[in-house]
Amino acid sequence: MLNLKNPQLYNNRELSWLQFNTRVLKQAQDESLPLLERLKFLAIYGTNLDEFYMIRIAGLKKLFQAGIIVSGADRLTPLEQLREIRKYLHQEQQVVEHCMNNILEELKKEGIFVKSYKDVTQAQKHKLDKFFNEEIYPVIIPIAVDSTHPFPHLNNLSFGIIVKLNDMEDEAIERYGIVRVPRVLDRFIEIESGLFVLIESVVAQHIEDLFPGYTLDKFASFRVTRNADIEIEEEEADDFMEILEEGLKLRRKGAMVRLEAGAKADEEIIDFFNRHTNVYKDDIYRFHTFLNLSSLWQIVGSKDFAHLLAPSFKPKMLPPFQNGENIFNILDKQDALMYHPYASFEPVVKLIQDAAKDKDVVSIKMTLYRSGQNSPIVKALMEASESGKQVTVMVELKARFDEENNLIWARALETAGAHVIYGIKGFKVHAKAALVTRRKDGKLKQYAHIGTGNYNPSTAKIYTDMSYMTSNVDVTNDLTKFFHFLTGFSKKGKLDELYMSPAQIKPKILSLIQNEARKGKNGQIIAKVNSLVDDDVIRALYKASQAGVKIDLIVRGICCLKPGLEGVSENIRVISILGKYLEHPRVFYFKNDQTGIYISSADWMPRNLMRRIELLTAIKDEDSKTKILQILKLQIADNTLAHELQSDGTYKKVKRQEGDSVINNHRMLEEHVNKVMKTMQKDSVSSAELLANRLFLES
């Protein structure tokens, strides 16, 4: 009998993530996409890599330094992983730079240029000189480094230039310094429409204004990355908000884990910098292009060149919300499932806004993980609380990189009179749920929203996610229990209709997989997640495959399962979809289960299944089930945006066979929704509803 714990049956988590980011990079290399769309994917690639170094590399370094040999099912040690990651990234850097140069060359034909100070005309130099004196000089930070001027602390993602200077009166006297470029300054100076000048080249040109009496010998741009993982001893925290604020300050001072150096960084410049920072040599990346890929968003967002992006799509108000009918009346009659961003997120916002204004609503309860800035939902909650309604909000302060924003909202909600919970000790609350209690005909009735994504209207336009709204008593009663669990004490922590981690979701998923395995070749599983890491779930899928179950997995990012292994996973196919929208839902289909369809906030990772408060929801409404299954089948058939995972851990773009129709699920979903809207304008409402419920069937 095969040993399903054999390390060779598993992909390494970190290396699998690198493969995901490589797929993002491939989008930037895709010449069929508009130029700024390609540049956007380069910016996403860079932003992803920043976070990977801040969290994952930093964590592996700490494990190695502590002498801890902890590994996943693949059994690679922290040191082995670090070596493989560095090798991978140094090789890929050449691809990144070639891709960027290619895009920038093509952008010149469209009137977009990225230049240095020395490459612009004399008239443009005068503009840059004026800009330096008026906008840069007052806020720039020149720092001498010598025996009386200690090397400065550089915050996480600090950017600037390292300079070597000569004394004007005695050239034999050499000095070193650093010029920090504050984040309040844009990475590029756009002096004319489409002409972006590198800010470091302008600063270097005026170095004698910053260090009077010295001339510039050489300079190089730099960017540093620090460990940004916040460690909080919750057991010792009397005031969680206070200790989190302290953690946010310490994030800026974490250990330095990466140095990026510009094209002009020679050994002398690097040696000077590293004498003071001690970055490991293989964590130093020298670029021949400019630094900070994430700054490319500035160019991507240029309004004068919006035509070089993919055509925008405006989310639509689909049935049953198209006529502006009272949202509670709608949910009294039927359940509703929305697939964002094709279906507008507005009904979710409206649920909370209407509840805040409705005199019959007595309470609103919500979880908030990443609500974004200027959140209309949070403002509605504050309005509801100020008007005397009972408002309970679970604001997860430990949502990584949103901690500061969530602290602000938590305080604002408390000031408005809401009851705010900051989290559950030892767990992150990642579930997405809202519950409105309203008086109707003299009795209390409840209305629920359960989602796979955050309550953030901005990201709901670019992330695909599912929203389920219902007044089903079994669901709303369970959500009442759920919120009681969050606000009070509970040793049981189990629900009846819904499933909650850490106690219920993993056993339920394993049970559903095992049930399909018992059906053998008549079994079928389709699962869509962001990441698949959990060993027990992977082994259950392997066993189901061995039993003959047909398994299709749509895994956007990390996948530690290896498909196509003889005698182990021959019946498993894994694809990753990358395109115009970021795939974010967690959705599951089990052919032989009585319910069959489930949505969840939880990925199949140990942290989600065992260390977070998550929800798994069975979808019992037949129209909603049909719609979800059609979406899953459409994505499985995608032959434009899909990449298929190979048994060696690499991915290959799915290729269309001769005669096959082009299936780009993002485009087809947009076209279908537009068709529904046209039907609503021309035909009866019932025709539009029928078309919406038959989602994509004709595709």
SEDOSE-231567 format. One line per 5 residues: number of its first residue (from 1); for each residue y, x, z of C-alpha. Coordinates in pm, whole numbers, padded with zeros to 5 digits. Example, Ala and Ser with C-alpha at 12.3 -4.5 7.8 and 13.67 -1.06 7.14 Angstrom:
1 = -00450:01230:00780; -00106:01367:00714
END
This chain:
1 = 00000:00000:00000; 00343:00133:-00094; 00567:00255:00186; 00886:00053:00136; 01070:00283:00381
6 = 01030:00577:00142; 01383:00731:00105; 01331:00764:-00270; 01346:00384:-00301; 01712:00374:-00192
11 = 02048:00476:-00334; 02289:00652:-00100; 02568:00421:00011; 02854:00666:-00052; 02725:00786:-00388
16 = 02676:00425:-00494; 03040:00356:-00404; 03146:00651:-00622; 02956:00491:-00910; 03156:00173:-00851
21 = 03485:00361:-00871; 03361:00532:-01187; 03316:00185:-01338; 03679:00115:-01250; 03769:00439:-01428
26 = 03571:00328:-01733; 03795:00022:-01754; 04089:00264:-01781; 03904:00440:-02063; 03835:00118:-02253
31 = 04051:00138:-02564; 04004:-00232:-02637; 04226:-00316:-02337; 04608:-00322:-02350; 04762:00011:-02247
36 = 04923:-00096:-01919; 04603:-00279:-01828; 04425:00056:-01863; 04694:00226:-01655; 04648:-00046:-01392
41 = 04280:00045:-01357; 04378:00410:-01310; 04608:00299:-01027; 04322:00096:-00874; 04089:00395:-00907
46 = 04338:00614:-00718; 04403:00355:-00446; 04028:00309:-00396; 03974:00685:-00369; 04254:00722:-00113
51 = 04084:00469:00114; 03742:00627:00057; 03871:00963:00178; 04066:00812:00468; 03766:00621:00601
56 = 03429:00724:00457; 03482:01101:00410; 03665:01120:00741; 03370:00947:00908; 03112:01179:00753
61 = 03317:01481:00863; 03324:01354:01221; 02948:01298:01219; 02889:01649:01085; 03127:01810:01335
66 = 02959:01624:01619; 02619:01754:01506; 02491:01401:01454; 02231:01364:01180; 02263:00994:01111
71 = 02164:00863:00773; 02075:00546:00591; 01749:00451:00428; 01796:00735:00175; 01787:00986:00468
76 = 02066:01211:00336; 02246:01394:00618; 02626:01384:00651; 02652:01740:00518; 02431:01663:00218
81 = 02644:01359:00141; 02969:01554:00169; 02841:01818:-00071; 02729:01560:-00327; 03055:01364:-00299
86 = 03276:01670:-00347; 03071:01787:-00646; 03095:01440:-00802; 03470:01406:-00749; 03562:01753:-00873
91 = 03370:01685:-01194; 03520:01339:-01235; 03874:01470:-01184; 03862:01623:-01532; 03772:01282:-01676
96 = 04057:01119:-01481; 04314:01365:-01611; 04191:01337:-01970; 04208:00958:-01942; 04561:00966:-01803
101 = 04686:01205:-02072; 04532:00984:-02338; 04701:00670:-02205; 05039:00841:-02160; 05022:00972:-02517
106 = 04955:00621:-02648; 05234:00476:-02433; 05486:00698:-02609; 05428:00492:-02924; 05530:00184:-02722
111 = 05847:00343:-02583; 05716:00448:-02240; 05758:00814:-02144; 05679:01009:-01826; 05880:01333:-01826
116 = 06001:01617:-01608; 06370:01696:-01555; 06356:01990:-01796; 06222:01772:-02080; 06508:01517:-02097
121 = 06837:01537:-02287; 07157:01680:-02141; 07307:01334:-02103; 06997:01216:-01920; 07013:01522:-01694
126 = 07366:01423:-01594; 07234:01079:-01496; 06958:01241:-01292; 07206:01476:-01121; 07418:01178:-01022
131 = 07111:00991:-00901; 07006:01292:-00692; 07344:01320:-00522; 07378:00948:-00454; 07020:00833:-00386
136 = 06798:01132:-00305; 07009:01392:-00124; 07102:01163:00169; 06738:01079:00253; 06535:01383:00141
141 = 06394:01610:00413; 06411:01989:00353; 06205:02181:00611; 06207:02558:00661; 05880:02708:00781
146 = 05899:03034:00978; 05864:03168:01332; 06145:02945:01461; 06070:02644:01240; 05714:02521:01300
151 = 05512:02365:01021; 05592:01993:01029; 05354:01710:01095; 05279:01536:00766; 05190:01170:00793
156 = 04896:01022:00609; 04961:01009:00231; 05275:01222:00270; 05409:01346:-00062; 05649:01630:-00134
161 = 05685:01981:-00270; 05604:02324:-00130; 05871:02581:-00219; 05884:02962:-00219; 06245:03084:-00196
166 = 06431:03412:-00242; 06741:03512:-00046; 07036:03526:-00288; 07172:03838:-00118; 06840:04017:-00088
171 = 06563:03913:-00327; 06308:04104:-00119; 06342:03840:00150; 06102:03555:00076; 06091:03226:00261
176 = 05869:02920:00243; 05961:02562:00295; 05857:02204:00239; 06057:01916:00100; 05918:01580:00208
181 = 05987:01292:-00028; 06013:00975:00184; 05830:00661:00072; 06160:00475:00045; 06209:00668:-00280
186 = 06022:00563:-00593; 05765:00804:-00734; 05938:00790:-01072; 06308:00767:-01153; 06356:00518:-01437
191 = 06690:00631:-01583; 06649:00420:-01897; 06410:00142:-01987; 06075:00308:-02042; 06182:00661:-01939
196 = 06022:00759:-01608; 06109:01100:-01463; 05893:01269:-01196; 06094:01276:-00874; 05958:01618:-00770
201 = 06100:01775:-01086; 06447:01643:-00999; 06419:01764:-00638; 06304:02110:-00754; 06601:02133:-00991
206 = 06837:02086:-00694; 06656:02303:-00444; 06962:02525:-00395; 07152:02219:-00271; 06883:02166:-00010
211 = 06846:02534:00090; 07193:02688:00034; 07189:03063:-00012; 06840:03065:-00159; 06702:03047:-00511
216 = 06374:02885:-00610; 06093:03127:-00693; 05815:02872:-00737; 05718:02523:-00625; 05426:02281:-00633
221 = 05390:01916:-00546; 05144:01816:-00275; 04995:01507:-00115; 04787:01491:00204; 04524:01246:00321
226 = 04431:01199:00686; 04159:01023:00880; 04295:00667:00903; 04010:00502:01092; 04137:00356:01418
231 = 03907:00392:01716; 03972:00143:01993; 03787:00133:02323; 03791:-00245:02358; 03608:-00238:02689
236 = 03899:-00042:02839; 04176:-00245:02676; 04376:-00462:02914; 04628:-00544:02641; 04458:-00537:02301
241 = 04783:-00570:02104; 04935:-00275:02288; 04634:-00050:02236; 04615:-00145:01867; 04982:-00054:01822
246 = 04905:00285:01975; 04613:00322:01735; 04841:00252:01438; 05070:00535:01550; 04773:00771:01585
251 = 04652:00680:01232; 04949:00877:01094; 04831:01181:01290; 04457:01178:01215; 04278:01493:01105
256 = 04371:01609:00755; 04078:01546:00521; 04218:01610:00172; 04493:01807:00000; 04603:01725:-00353
261 = 04812:01994:-00522; 05012:01979:-00844; 04976:02185:-01159; 05206:02465:-01039; 05011:02530:-00719
266 = 04884:02888:-00743; 04674:03070:-00482; 04982:03193:-00297; 05122:02841:-00254; 04783:02700:-00152
271 = 04722:02983:00096; 05060:02926:00261; 04997:02556:00299; 04640:02593:00419; 04723:02856:00683
276 = 04894:02574:00867; 04667:02280:00782; 04318:02426:00743; 04186:02184:00482; 03831:02268:00373
281 = 03839:02442:00032; 03625:02179:-00142; 03860:01906:-00018; 04149:02064:-00209; 04202:01906:-00552
286 = 04434:02070:-00804; 04576:01843:-01072; 04710:01943:-01410; 04876:01603:-01439; 05102:01458:-01168
291 = 04985:01347:-00823; 04937:01002:-00673; 04756:00772:-00914; 04836:00471:-00697; 05206:00522:-00782
296 = 05126:00415:-01140; 05178:00056:-01020; 05551:00127:-01061; 05505:00171:-01437; 05248:-00107:-01468
301 = 05495:-00347:-01306; 05778:-00270:-01550; 05898:-00614:-01669; 06022:-00476:-02000; 05665:-00396:-02104
306 = 05468:-00694:-01972; 05330:-00744:-02324; 05118:-00431:-02271; 04920:-00603:-01996; 04636:-00852:-02037
311 = 04772:-01204:-02098; 04846:-01371:-01768; 04664:-01687:-01665; 04822:-01953:-01449; 04572:-02114:-01208
316 = 04536:-02486:-01270; 04528:-02791:-01043; 04191:-02931:-01141; 04020:-03257:-01046; 04019:-03405:-00788
321 = 04359:-03257:-00692; 04540:-03302:-01024; 04742:-03614:-00939; 04900:-03502:-00614; 04710:-03769:-00417
326 = 04706:-03732:-00039; 04458:-03453:00028; 04298:-03633:00322; 04237:-03943:00109; 04065:-03725:-00151
331 = 03837:-03562:00107; 03757:-03903:00257; 03597:-03990:-00077; 03434:-03664:-00188; 03373:-03295:-00130
336 = 03557:-03044:-00348; 03460:-02699:-00468; 03718:-02468:-00625; 03656:-02142:-00806; 03970:-01929:-00780
341 = 04176:-01808:-00957; 04082:-02047:-01239; 04132:-02337:-01002; 04458:-02306:-00810; 04456:-02204:-00443
346 = 04737:-02453:-00389; 04512:-02731:-00246; 04410:-02495:00036; 04775:-02420:00113; 04855:-02791:00081
351 = 04582:-02882:00330; 04761:-02683:00602; 05113:-02778:00492; 05029:-03149:00479; 04852:-03124:00813
356 = 05164:-02966:00964; 05379:-03260:00848; 05129:-03547:00894; 05211:-03748:01209; 04844:-03845:01242
361 = 04718:-03485:01259; 04655:-03376:01618; 04519:-03023:01573; 04472:-02737:01327; 04230:-02448:01382
366 = 04205:-02146:01151; 04080:-01792:01115; 04317:-01541:00955; 04188:-01205:00834; 04429:-01096:00559
371 = 04702:-01355:00510; 04955:-01131:00334; 05331:-01112:00375; 05552:-01422:00360; 05244:-01638:00409
376 = 05314:-02011:00346; 05003:-02092:00549; 05123:-01906:00859; 05466:-02066:00825; 05302:-02411:00810
381 = 05100:-02330:01122; 05419:-02232:01304; 05587:-02555:01189; 05287:-02757:01312; 05294:-02588:01651
386 = 05669:-02636:01690; 05629:-03007:01611; 05387:-03047:01902; 05050:-03026:01727; 04771:-02826:01884
391 = 04738:-02509:01676; 04466:-02251:01739; 04457:-01938:01525; 04209:-01652:01533; 04413:-01358:01395
396 = 04182:-01062:01339; 04396:-00766:01441; 04124:-00519:01341; 04143:-00607:00967; 04169:-00254:00829
401 = 04509:-00166:00677; 04638:-00515:00760; 04663:-00452:01134; 05041:-00415:01138; 05098:-00727:00928
406 = 04860:-00926:01148; 05037:-00807:01464; 05363:-00948:01328; 05204:-01285:01244; 05024:-01304:01579
411 = 05352:-01260:01768; 05533:-01511:01546; 05261:-01771:01599; 05265:-01718:01974; 05643:-01756:01979
416 = 05604:-02085:01792; 05367:-02207:02066; 05030:-02163:01893; 04724:-02052:02084; 04637:-01714:01930
421 = 04309:-01526:01972; 04307:-01160:01867; 03937:-01120:01808; 03599:-01111:01978; 03522:-00802:02184
426 = 03289:-00575:01990; 03307:-00779:01666; 03540:-00842:01376; 03590:-01207:01288; 03553:-01209:00910
431 = 03467:-01579:00864; 03712:-01785:00657; 03743:-02136:00797; 04001:-02405:00874; 03956:-02734:01058
436 = 04209:-03019:01070; 04165:-03306:01317; 04342:-03628:01226; 04361:-03975:01371; 04243:-04242:01125
441 = 04193:-04611:01202; 04213:-04535:01573; 03944:-04266:01561; 03949:-03889:01516; 03831:-03757:01183
446 = 03802:-03392:01079; 03854:-03207:00751; 03722:-02858:00679; 03785:-02571:00446; 03532:-02287:00423
451 = 03589:-01999:00184; 03451:-01670:00063; 03797:-01509:00050; 04109:-01467:00259; 04388:-01717:00317
456 = 04620:-01522:00092; 04777:-01710:-00204; 04877:-01381:-00372; 04531:-01224:-00385; 04384:-01565:-00474
461 = 04544:-01515:-00817; 04354:-01191:-00887; 04034:-01222:-00678; 03757:-01460:-00776; 03652:-01662:-00472
466 = 03512:-02001:-00379; 03664:-02269:-00159; 03466:-02561:-00023; 03651:-02859:00126; 03477:-03147:00298
471 = 03498:-03413:00566; 03119:-03410:00612; 03059:-03474:00982; 02772:-03224:01010; 02996:-02945:00880
476 = 03307:-03040:01079; 03109:-03079:01404; 02969:-02730:01355; 03314:-02588:01285; 03433:-02743:01611
481 = 03153:-02554:01788; 03246:-02241:01595; 03608:-02250:01712; 03498:-02328:02068; 03284:-02017:02049
486 = 03585:-01811:01938; 03816:-01941:02211; 03571:-01958:02500; 03254:-01795:02627; 02914:-01852:02473
491 = 02582:-01676:02515; 02415:-01889:02250; 02657:-01862:01960; 02441:-02067:01724; 02530:-02353:01494
496 = 02322:-02642:01361; 02439:-02704:01004; 02620:-02375:00935; 02487:-02026:01002; 02684:-01767:01197
501 = 02632:-01393:01230; 02531:-01190:01418; 02253:-01425:01532; 02179:-01653:01237; 02273:-01530:00889
506 = 02037:-01236:00852; 01727:-01428:00972; 01821:-01715:00738; 01864:-01484:00435; 01531:-01310:00509
511 = 01361:-01649:00549; 01501:-01772:00215; 01382:-01457:00035; 01037:-01478:00195; 01008:-01844:00094
516 = 01066:-01749:-00271; 00810:-01466:-00234; 00549:-01721:-00127; 00610:-01905:-00457; 00527:-01591:-00657
521 = 00615:-01612:-01025; 00762:-01958:-00966; 01021:-01804:-00735; 01376:-01724:-00842; 01675:-01570:-00662
526 = 02030:-01520:-00786; 02262:-01349:-00540; 02623:-01247:-00584; 02772:-01007:-00326; 03026:-00727:-00306
531 = 02780:-00483:-00147; 02406:-00463:-00080; 02317:-00208:00190; 02100:-00372:00457; 01753:-00209:00467
536 = 01568:-00521:00583; 01719:-00738:00309; 01638:-00476:00045; 01276:-00449:00163; 01244:-00829:00156
541 = 01374:-00829:-00203; 01126:-00553:-00296; 00839:-00759:-00152; 00958:-01068:-00338; 00970:-00867:-00661
546 = 00616:-00740:-00598; 00510:-01104:-00559; 00654:-01184:-00904; 00985:-01349:-00806; 01254:-01319:-01073
551 = 01562:-01173:-00902; 01910:-01136:-01051; 02168:-00960:-00835; 02540:-00950:-00917; 02668:-00668:-00694
556 = 03024:-00559:-00758; 03026:-00240:-00552; 02771:-00056:-00337; 02404:-00124:-00411; 02144:00078:-00220
561 = 01857:-00112:-00386; 01696:00055:-00690; 01588:-00190:-00962; 01316:-00129:-01220; 01088:00085:-01002
566 = 00725:00048:-01107; 00527:-00155:-00857; 00836:-00211:-00641; 01132:-00370:-00816; 01027:-00438:-01174
571 = 01141:-00801:-01143; 01487:-00715:-01010; 01792:-00681:-01233; 02128:-00567:-01090; 02459:-00597:-01270
576 = 02817:-00524:-01167; 03105:-00712:-01328; 03445:-00550:-01364; 03727:-00703:-01558; 04057:-00883:-01534
581 = 03972:-01027:-01192; 03820:-00865:-00885; 03484:-01030:-00816; 03478:-01127:-00448; 03255:-01432:-00372
586 = 02926:-01417:-00183; 02709:-01686:-00340; 02330:-01736:-00334; 02075:-01945:-00523; 01716:-01985:-00404
591 = 01514:-02198:-00645; 01256:-02333:-00400; 01484:-02398:-00106; 01561:-02763:-00035; 01938:-02696:-00043
596 = 01925:-02413:-00293; 02290:-02303:-00295; 02486:-02117:-00025; 02827:-01954:-00001; 02928:-01699:00261
601 = 03198:-01468:00388; 02930:-01203:00452; 02804:-00926:00228; 02448:-00803:00271; 02551:-00507:00484
606 = 02457:-00425:00845; 02821:-00450:00955; 02854:-00805:00815; 02515:-00929:00930; 02509:-00763:01274
611 = 02860:-00656:01379; 03087:-00931:01250; 03141:-01300:01303; 03066:-01450:00961; 02969:-01789:00821
616 = 02701:-01895:00573; 02736:-02249:00437; 02474:-02459:00261; 02630:-02653:-00027; 02470:-02998:-00040
621 = 02714:-03180:-00267; 02533:-03210:-00602; 02838:-03163:-00826; 02938:-02851:-00634; 02584:-02711:-00650
626 = 02567:-02766:-01026; 02903:-02598:-01075; 02805:-02290:-00869; 02471:-02247:-01045; 02643:-02262:-01384
631 = 02890:-01994:-01274; 02605:-01767:-01160; 02409:-01815:-01483; 02718:-01749:-01692; 02781:-01422:-01510
636 = 02421:-01312:-01548; 02456:-01365:-01923; 02783:-01167:-01946; 02754:-00898:-02215; 03115:-00778:-02214
641 = 03220:-00703:-01856; 02877:-00632:-01705; 02730:-00291:-01621; 02357:-00274:-01539; 02224:-00055:-01258
646 = 01950:00186:-01363; 01668:00305:-01138; 01833:00650:-01106; 02148:00501:-00949; 02367:00521:-01261
651 = 02510:00227:-01455; 02509:00144:-01824; 02742:-00099:-01994; 02549:-00406:-02106; 02539:-00404:-02486
656 = 02528:-00710:-02706; 02230:-00739:-02933; 02292:-00811:-03299; 02360:-01180:-03348; 02439:-01244:-02981
661 = 02748:-01443:-02890; 03026:-01257:-02708; 03010:-01360:-02341; 03311:-01251:-02136; 03284:-01472:-01830
666 = 03646:-01422:-01723; 03779:-01527:-02061; 03534:-01817:-02095; 03630:-01953:-01755; 03999:-01940:-01847
671 = 03927:-02119:-02176; 03719:-02384:-02004; 03989:-02458:-01746; 04251:-02481:-02021; 04023:-02728:-02199
676 = 04001:-02940:-01884; 04381:-02944:-01861; 04417:-03054:-02225; 04164:-03331:-02165; 04367:-03452:-01867
681 = 04678:-03471:-02084; 04510:-03656:-02374; 04221:-03856:-02232; 04138:-04043:-01915; 04122:-03877:-01577
686 = 03751:-03959:-01559; 03689:-03762:-01881; 03862:-03458:-01733; 03665:-03489:-01409; 03340:-03513:-01603
691 = 03429:-03201:-01801; 03528:-03014:-01486; 03200:-03103:-01315; 03000:-02996:-01621; 03165:-02655:-01583
696 = 03071:-02418:-01864; 02759:-02611:-01962; 02852:-02609:-02327; 02890:-02230:-02300
END
